[in-house]
Amino acid sequence: MAQIPRSSALLRLFKRYTIIAVAAWTVAGAVIAGVWKVYEFQTEQARLLSESLSNQAEAIAERDEARSQAD
């Protein structure tokens, strides 16, 4: 029975797990990027909503002040 050189067996093992590691790293990177984009989107939407509500509150305050001065 012929023995496989140890370096050859290690090389095959390394190649097998390298492919798996690269694939896992790629998938993990894609998931992290997706989560980050969702976070950025939600943060931007919250900022825009906050600005909109602030502008509306200022407009209402100005309207009420104008009404009180007109009376």
C-alpha positions as CSV (number, residue, x, y, z in Angstrom):
1,M,0.0,0.0,0.0
2,A,1.5,3.3,-1.1
3,Q,1.6,6.1,1.5
4,I,0.6,9.6,0.6
5,P,3.2,12.1,1.5
6,R,2.2,14.1,4.6
7,S,2.8,17.4,2.8
8,S,0.4,16.3,0.0
9,A,-2.4,15.4,2.5
10,L,-1.9,18.7,4.4
11,L,-2.0,20.6,1.1
12,R,-5.3,19.0,0.2
13,L,-6.7,19.7,3.6
14,F,-5.5,23.3,3.4
15,K,-7.1,23.8,-0.1
16,R,-10.4,22.3,1.1
17,Y,-10.7,24.6,4.1
18,T,-9.4,27.6,2.3
19,I,-12.3,27.5,-0.1
20,I,-14.7,27.1,2.8
21,A,-13.1,30.0,4.7
22,V,-13.2,32.3,1.7
23,A,-16.8,31.4,1.0
24,A,-17.8,32.0,4.6
25,W,-15.9,35.3,4.7
26,T,-17.6,36.4,1.5
27,V,-21.1,35.6,2.9
28,A,-20.3,37.2,6.2
29,G,-19.1,40.4,4.4
30,A,-22.2,40.6,2.4
31,V,-24.4,40.1,5.5
32,I,-22.5,42.8,7.4
33,A,-22.7,45.2,4.5
34,G,-26.4,44.6,4.2
35,V,-27.0,45.2,7.9
36,W,-24.9,48.4,7.7
37,K,-27.0,49.7,4.8
38,V,-30.2,49.1,6.6
39,Y,-28.8,50.8,9.7
40,E,-27.7,53.9,7.6
41,F,-31.1,54.0,5.9
42,Q,-33.1,53.9,9.2
43,T,-30.8,56.5,10.8
44,E,-31.2,58.9,7.8
45,Q,-35.0,58.4,7.8
46,A,-35.1,59.2,11.6
47,R,-33.0,62.3,11.0
48,L,-35.3,63.5,8.2
49,L,-38.4,62.8,10.3
50,S,-36.9,64.7,13.2
51,E,-36.1,67.7,11.0
52,S,-39.6,67.6,9.5
53,L,-41.3,67.6,12.9
54,S,-39.0,70.4,14.1
55,N,-39.9,72.5,11.0
56,Q,-43.6,71.8,11.5
57,A,-43.4,72.8,15.2
58,E,-41.6,76.1,14.2
59,A,-44.3,76.8,11.6
60,I,-47.1,76.2,14.1
61,A,-45.4,78.4,16.7
62,E,-45.0,81.2,14.1
63,R,-48.6,80.8,13.0
64,D,-49.9,81.0,16.6
65,E,-47.7,84.0,17.3
66,A,-49.1,85.8,14.2
67,R,-52.6,85.0,15.2
68,S,-52.1,86.3,18.7
69,Q,-50.6,89.5,17.4
70,A,-53.5,90.0,14.9
71,D,-56.1,89.7,17.7
